[in-house]
Structures are given as C-alpha cells and as structure tokens.
C-alpha cells in the first residue's frame, strides 16, 4: 500500500511539475507575442514617419513651384492693373473732351428722307 501511495504522490508531483511548465510556457509565449507586437508597432511607426517625410518633401517641391507660379501671377496682375490705371489717367481728359463735344456740338440737319408737305 505504501508503494501505491508513493506512486500516487510521484504522479501528483509530476502532474504539478507539468502544470508549472505549461504555465511557464504560456507566460513565455505571452511575453514573446507582446514583444513581437511592440516590435511590429515600432516598425510601423518608423515606416509611417519615413513615408510622411517623403510626402512632405514631395509636397514642398510641388507647392514650392506652385508658390513661385502664384507669385509670378500676382506680380503680372499688379503690373497689368498699374498699366491700366496709368492709361486711364493719361487718356481720361481727351476722352471726356471727345464725349462732351459729341454730345454738345449738334448741327441740325434735315433728314434725307424728309418730304416737305405740299
């Protein structure tokens, strides 16, 4: 009987050691999964930062050239407005004289289709 109880004790101890090893393996697996997840997150963040940097560089190149175009268009518009304003001031007096002379200098004439009543 003692040998039987000794055998049972050994089996219980073996079962307990197996259970402990299983729990330890589960903990190691959990740690490895957590570590892998952290590494993957770090790699994703690094990749995202790299792509954002490339995007900003391309955006700067494109927007920079658009900014130059915008500045050129603004300069051309300002120049055209300046030219039109100076032309207006130069020609305003002569145009006003022509317009007023056309309005006020009326020479009455009989219309060619007019037939005097007989």
Buried (B, 14 or more C-beta within 10 A) or exposed (E): EEEEEEEEEEEEEEEEEEEEEEEEEEEEEEEEEEEEEEEEEEEEEEEEEEEEEEEEEEEEEEEEEEEEEEEEEEEEEEEEEEEEEEEEEEEEEEEEEEEEEEEEEEEEEEEEEEEEEE
